[in-house]
C-alpha cells in the first residue's frame, strides 16, 4: 500500500453531455493504492485519515496525475511503417500495410515488435490499447505474452479477411473460427488480457465470415468486437456495392450481428444521421483516429454530430498506428481539437482528456474498471510533468487555470511530458532525467 499526493484530474461523466461538473480537478489529491487497485481518492485534507500508519506517500510536484491513457484502436504490426509516404487508405494498405504484416509469419518479428510497441505505449503514458495483430495466430500471442509480463490490460485479436485481400492475409471461415477460439481459450481473461474478435473491415469479409465473427463474439463474457467503419468515401461505396441489400455501411455489420455494447469501430467519418442513430440505439462505439485521418486524407470526424445530446454515440480516442503518426495521446488530443475546429465544432481540453481516459474505457465496455481515479478501479495512472520543455514552462506561466495548462500540454507536449506511469499500482515507466 502506498499513496500519490498531488494535483489530479478525473471524470464523473462526459463533460460534453453532463456539463462542467463532470470533470473533477483536485489541486491537492491523495490517491491510495492497494493490491493494484485504487483504495481511496479525494482531496488530501479529507482523505489523509485513510492512510494507514507508515504508508509511503509520494509527492507529485509541478505535475499532474491522470488515469492512464487508453488507445481505442491501433495496429501493433504497423509500428515499423509509421511515417511511410502516404496515399489514400486502399493504396496505403496495398503499398505498406499488407507487405509489413506478411513479415509477422516470423515469430521473432512478432516478439521484437510487441516489445517495441509496448515500450512506446508506456513511454507515452498509454496503459491500455485495443490492438490489431496480423492474420498469424502467434502475432496475438506475442503481444499478450508481453502485456502479461508487464501486467498490462491489453485487448487484441487477429484481423480476419477471406476475400479482397492478398492471399497471405486471408483465412477461410473455418480457419478464422479455429484460430480465434484457440486464442480466446488461451488468453481471454488470463491476467489482464482481453480478446477482441476482429473482422478487419466489411469489404474484406464474406457474409459467412461476418456471421462467424458474431458467434465468436458471444462465446465468452467480456470479449470485445473491433473493426473499421466508413473511413473513406471509396470504402463506403465499395461496402455498399458488395452488400447491396444493406441500408448503409453500418447496417452491413448490424444485420450480421456485429452491433452492441462492447463493439467499437475505427474512424466513422462518413456516416449518415441514420447510422449515428443506430450506433446510439445499439450501444456501439466509435474510435476517433485524428492523426491517421489527416495523414491519409480520409476526412474530418464530426465530434459534435457524434455526441449530439439527443442520441450521443460512445466515442474514444485512438492513435491508429501506423497510419496514425504518433503514439502520444497528448498529441492525439491536440489533433482531435484541430479536427473539430476544421469540422466547425469545438473540443475543449476537458472533453479531449475524457475521450482519452474514461470515454475510451466506456467505448470499450470497460468503464467500471478503467479510465478513472476512483475507489475500486485498476490503479493505472500517468504522472505528467507540466513543464517538460522550456517553451511549455514559459507558456504555462501565463495559464489562467488548470484547463488552459492542460490545453498547452495537448498542443505542445510529447513523450517528455510523461514523468511516471503506474500499471496495476506498480511503477512501469519512469522518464530518464
C-alpha positions in Angstrom: 0.0 0.0 0.0 1.2 3.5 -0.9 -0.2 6.8 -2.0 0.4 9.5 -4.5 -0.3 13.1 -3.5 -0.6 16.0 -5.9 -2.8 17.7 -8.5 -5.2 15.3 -10.2 -8.0 15.2 -12.8 -10.6 12.6 -13.2 -14.2 12.4 -14.5 -17.6 11.7 -13.1 -19.2 11.8 -16.5 -18.9 13.1 -20.1 -18.2 16.9 -20.0 -19.9 17.4 -23.3 -23.1 15.8 -22.2 -23.1 16.3 -18.4 -21.6 19.8 -18.1 -18.5 21.2 -16.3 -19.2 19.3 -13.1 -18.4 16.0 -14.9 -14.7 16.9 -14.8 -13.1 16.8 -11.3 -9.9 18.7 -10.6 -8.3 18.3 -7.1 -5.4 20.7 -6.6 -4.1 18.5 -3.8 -5.4 15.0 -4.2 -4.5 11.8 -2.4 -4.7 8.5 -4.2 -4.3 5.5 -2.0 -3.2 2.3 -3.9 -3.5 -1.2 -2.5 -3.3 -4.6 -4.3 -3.2 -3.0 -7.7 -6.4 -1.1 -7.1 -7.3 2.5 -6.1 -8.4 2.2 -2.5 -9.3 5.9 -1.9 -9.3 9.1 -3.9 -10.1 12.6 -2.8 -8.7 15.9 -1.5 -5.8 15.4 0.8 -7.4 17.2 3.7 -10.4 14.9 3.8 -8.7 11.7 2.6 -5.5 11.6 4.7 -7.2 9.8 7.5 -7.5 6.8 5.2 -3.7 6.5 5.3 -2.5 3.5 7.4 0.5 4.1 9.7 3.7 4.0 7.9 2.2 4.1 4.4 4.6 5.7 1.9 3.3 9.0 0.3 5.0 10.1 -2.9 4.5 13.8 -3.6 4.0 15.0 -7.2 5.4 18.5 -7.6 4.9 20.6 -10.7 3.0 17.8 -12.2 -0.5 16.3 -12.8 -1.9 12.9 -12.0 -4.3 11.4 -14.6 -5.8 8.0 -15.3 -3.6 6.0 -17.7 -4.3 6.8 -21.3 -6.4 4.3 -23.3 -5.9 3.9 -27.0 -9.1 2.6 -28.6 -7.7 1.5 -32.0 -4.2 0.7 -33.1 -2.2 -1.8 -35.2 1.0 -3.0 -33.5 2.4 -4.7 -36.6 2.4 -1.3 -38.3 4.8 0.1 -35.8 7.6 -0.2 -38.4 5.8 1.8 -41.1 4.8 4.9 -39.2 5.6 7.8 -41.5 5.6 5.7 -44.7 4.9 8.0 -47.6 1.1 8.4 -47.6 -1.6 7.6 -50.1 -5.3 7.1 -49.8 -6.4 4.3 -47.5 -6.7 1.5 -50.0 -3.5 2.3 -51.8 -1.7 2.7 -48.4 -2.9 -0.8 -47.4 -1.6 -2.3 -50.6 1.7 -0.5 -50.7 2.7 -0.6 -47.0 0.3 -2.4 -44.6 -0.1 -5.8 -46.2 3.6 -6.2 -47.0 4.6 -5.2 -43.5 2.2 -7.7 -42.0 3.5 -10.6 -44.1 6.7 -10.4 -42.1 4.8 -11.5 -39.0 4.9 -15.0 -40.2 8.2 -15.0 -38.3 7.6 -15.3 -34.6 10.8 -13.4 -33.7 9.5 -10.4 -35.6 6.3 -10.6 -33.6 8.1 -10.7 -30.3 10.5 -7.9 -31.1 7.7 -5.7 -32.4 5.5 -6.4 -29.4 8.3 -5.3 -27.0 8.9 -2.1 -29.0 5.1 -1.4 -29.3 4.5 -1.8 -25.5 7.7 0.2 -24.7 6.4 3.0 -26.8 2.9 2.8 -25.3 4.3 3.1 -21.8 6.8 5.8 -22.7 3.8 7.9 -23.9 1.6 7.1 -20.9 -0.8 4.6 -22.6 -1.7 1.8 -20.2 -4.4 0.0 -22.3 -4.9 -0.3 -26.0 -7.3 -2.1 -28.4 -4.8 -3.7 -30.8 -4.9 -5.4 -34.2 -2.4 -8.2 -34.7 -2.0 -9.9 -38.1 -3.7 -13.0 -39.5 -0.9 -15.1 -37.9 -2.1 -16.6 -34.6 1.2 -16.2 -32.9 1.2 -12.4 -33.6 -1.6 -12.0 -31.0 0.1 -14.5 -28.6 3.3 -12.5 -28.7 1.5 -9.2 -27.8 -0.4 -10.9 -25.0 2.7 -12.5 -23.6 4.5 -9.1 -23.5 1.4 -7.5 -21.9 1.2 -10.2 -19.3 4.8 -9.8 -18.4 4.2 -6.1 -17.8 0.8 -6.6 -16.1 -1.0 -4.5 -18.7 -4.6 -4.6 -19.6 -4.4 -5.1 -23.4 -7.0 -6.0 -25.9 -6.1 -7.8 -29.1 -7.2 -10.0 -31.9 -6.4 -11.5 -35.3 -7.7 -9.3 -38.2 -9.9 -11.7 -40.3 -10.5 -11.5 -44.0 -11.5 -14.1 -46.5 -11.7 -12.1 -49.7 -10.5 -8.9 -51.5 -7.1 -9.1 -49.9 -3.6 -10.7 -50.7 -3.6 -14.5 -50.2 -1.1 -14.1 -47.3 -3.6 -12.1 -45.3 -6.7 -14.3 -45.9 -8.2 -17.2 -43.9 -11.1 -19.4 -44.5 -14.1 -19.1 -42.3 -13.2 -22.5 -40.6 -9.6 -21.3 -40.0 -10.8 -18.0 -38.6 -13.1 -19.7 -36.1 -10.5 -22.2 -35.1 -7.7 -19.7 -34.6 -9.9 -17.2 -32.7 -11.3 -20.0 -30.5 -7.8 -21.2 -29.5 -6.7 -17.6 -28.7 -9.8 -17.0 -26.7 -9.2 -20.2 -24.7 -5.6 -19.4 -24.1 -5.6 -15.7 -23.4 -9.0 -14.1 -22.8 -9.2 -13.3 -19.1 -5.7 -14.5 -18.4 -4.0 -11.9 -16.3 -5.4 -8.6 -17.6 -5.6 -9.7 -21.3 -8.9 -9.5 -23.2 -9.6 -10.9 -26.7 -11.1 -8.9 -29.5 -12.9 -10.6 -32.4 -11.6 -8.6 -35.3 -13.2 -8.8 -38.8 -10.8 -6.4 -40.5 -13.5 -4.5 -42.5 -16.6 -5.5 -44.3 -15.2 -5.4 -47.8 -12.6 -8.0 -46.8 -15.2 -10.3 -45.3 -17.8 -12.6 -46.8 -21.3 -12.7 -45.1 -20.3 -16.2 -43.7 -17.2 -14.7 -42.0 -19.2 -11.8 -40.6 -21.7 -14.3 -39.1 -19.0 -16.4 -37.7 -17.4 -13.4 -36.0 -20.8 -12.6 -34.4 -20.9 -16.1 -33.0 -17.3 -15.9 -31.7 -18.0 -12.5 -30.0 -20.7 -14.1 -27.8 -19.0 -17.3 -26.7 -17.3 -15.8 -23.6 -18.2 -12.8 -21.5 -16.1 -9.7 -21.9 -14.9 -10.4 -25.5 -14.7 -7.2 -27.5 -15.6 -6.7 -31.2 -13.4 -4.3 -33.2 -13.4 -3.4 -36.9 -13.4 -0.4 -39.3 -16.3 1.7 -40.5 -16.7 4.5 -43.0 -13.1 5.6 -43.1 -13.2 6.9 -46.7 -15.8 7.7 -49.3 -14.3 5.0 -51.6 -14.5 2.4 -48.9 -18.1 3.2 -48.1 -19.0 2.9 -51.8 -17.2 -0.5 -52.0 -19.0 -1.8 -49.0 -22.4 -0.8 -50.4 -21.6 -2.5 -53.7 -20.6 -5.7 -52.0 -23.6 -5.7 -49.7 -26.4 -4.3 -51.9 -29.2 -5.3 -49.5 -27.7 -3.3 -46.6 -29.3 0.2 -45.9 -25.8 1.6 -45.1 -22.3 0.6 -44.3 -23.1 0.3 -40.6 -26.1 -1.8 -41.4 -23.8 -4.4 -43.0 -22.4 -5.0 -39.5 -25.7 -4.7 -37.7 -27.6 -7.2 -39.9 -24.8 -9.7 -39.3 -25.0 -9.4 -35.5 -21.9 -7.2 -35.0 -23.5 -4.2 -33.2 -24.0 -3.6 -29.5 -22.1 -2.8 -26.2 -18.5 -4.0 -26.5 -18.3 -3.3 -30.2 -16.1 -0.5 -31.4 -15.4 0.7 -34.9 -12.5 2.7 -36.1 -13.0 6.1 -37.8 -16.7 6.5 -38.5 -16.1 9.6 -40.6 -18.6 9.4 -43.4 -21.7 8.4 -41.5 -25.3 9.5 -42.1 -27.6 10.7 -39.3 -29.5 7.4 -39.6 -26.3 5.5 -39.0 -25.3 7.6 -36.0 -28.8 7.0 -34.6 -28.4 3.2 -34.9 -24.9 3.4 -33.3 -26.6 5.1 -30.4 -29.5 2.8 -30.2 -27.4 -0.3 -30.2 -24.7 1.0 -27.8 -22.0 0.6 -30.5 -18.9 2.8 -30.1 -16.6 4.7 -32.4 -12.8 5.2 -32.2 -11.8 8.6 -33.3 -8.4 8.5 -35.1 -7.5 12.1 -36.0 -3.8 11.8 -36.9 -4.5 8.8 -39.2 -7.5 10.5 -40.8 -5.4 13.6 -41.6 -2.3 11.6 -42.8 -4.3 9.6 -45.3 -6.6 12.4 -46.2 -9.6 10.3 -45.2 -11.8 13.2 -43.9 -12.9 15.0 -40.8 -14.6 13.2 -37.9 -17.5 15.3 -36.7 -17.4 15.1 -32.9 -20.4 17.4 -32.5 -22.5 15.2 -34.7 -21.3 12.0 -33.0 -22.1 13.4 -29.5 -25.4 15.0 -30.3 -27.3 15.3 -27.0 -30.5 13.6 -28.2 -28.6 10.4 -29.3 -25.0 10.5 -28.3 -22.6 7.9 -29.6 -19.9 6.5 -27.4 -16.5 7.8 -28.6 -13.0 7.0 -27.6 -9.7 8.5 -28.9 -7.2 6.4 -30.8 -3.8 6.7 -32.4 -4.4 4.2 -35.3 -0.6 3.4 -35.6 0.8 3.1 -38.3 -1.3 5.4 -40.5 -1.5 7.4 -37.3 1.6 9.4 -36.8 2.2 9.4 -33.0 1.9 7.1 -30.0 1.2 10.1 -27.9 -2.3 10.5 -26.7 -1.5 14.1 -25.8 -0.6 14.7 -29.4 -3.7 12.8 -30.5 -5.8 15.0 -28.2 -4.3 18.1 -29.9 -5.1 16.6 -33.3 -8.7 15.9 -32.3 -9.0 19.6 -31.3 -7.8 20.7 -34.7 -10.1 18.3 -36.5 -13.0 19.6 -34.5 -12.2 23.2 -35.5 -11.9 22.2 -39.2 -15.2 20.5 -39.0 -16.9 23.6 -37.5 -17.0 22.3 -33.9 -15.0 22.6 -30.7 -13.2 20.3 -28.4 -12.3 21.9 -25.0 -9.4 20.3 -23.2 -11.6 18.6 -20.6 -13.5 16.8 -23.3 -10.4 15.8 -25.1 -8.9 14.2 -22.0 -12.2 12.5 -21.3 -12.0 10.8 -24.7 -8.5 9.6 -23.9 -9.4 8.2 -20.5 -12.9 7.5 -19.1 -14.6 8.0 -22.5 -12.3 5.5 -24.1 -13.0 3.0 -21.3 -16.7 3.4 -21.8 -16.3 2.9 -25.5 -14.6 -0.4 -24.9 -17.1 -1.5 -22.3 -14.5 -1.2 -19.5 -15.9 1.9 -17.8 -16.4 0.1 -14.5 -12.7 -0.8 -14.0 -10.5 1.6 -16.2 -10.2 5.2 -17.1 -11.0 6.9 -13.7 -9.4 7.8 -10.4 -11.9 6.2 -8.1 -12.1 3.5 -5.4 -12.2 0.0 -6.9 -10.7 1.0 -10.2 -7.4 -0.6 -11.5 -4.5 1.6 -10.5 -3.3 2.5 -14.0 -2.0 6.1 -13.7 0.2 8.6 -15.5 2.1 11.5 -13.9 2.7 14.4 -16.3 5.5 16.9 -16.0 3.7 20.2 -16.7 6.9 22.0 -17.6 8.7 19.3 -19.7 10.3 21.8 -22.1 11.5 25.4 -21.7 8.8 26.6 -24.1 6.0 24.8 -22.2 7.4 26.0 -18.9 7.2 29.6 -20.2 3.8 29.1 -21.7 2.1 27.7 -18.6 3.4 30.7 -16.7 0.6 32.6 -18.5 -2.1 29.9 -18.0 -5.1 31.1 -16.1 -6.3 27.7 -14.8 -5.6 24.0 -14.9 -7.7 23.6 -18.1 -5.5 26.1 -20.0 -2.5 24.3 -18.6 -3.9 21.0 -19.9 -4.6 22.6 -23.3 -1.0 23.7 -23.6 0.1 20.1 -22.9 -2.1 18.7 -25.7 -0.8 21.2 -28.2 2.9 21.3 -27.3 3.8 18.3 -25.2 5.2 14.9 -26.2 6.7 11.8 -24.5 9.0 14.1 -22.5 5.9 15.2 -20.5 5.3 11.6 -19.2 7.2 11.5 -15.9 5.9 8.3 -14.5 3.5 5.5 -15.4 1.9 3.1 -13.0 0.3 -0.2 -14.1 -1.8 -2.0 -11.6 -0.2 0.0 -8.9 3.4 -0.7 -9.8 5.8 1.7 -11.4 6.1 0.6 -15.1 7.9 3.5 -16.6 9.9 6.5 -15.4 11.3 9.1 -17.7 15.1 9.3 -17.7 16.4 12.6 -16.3 
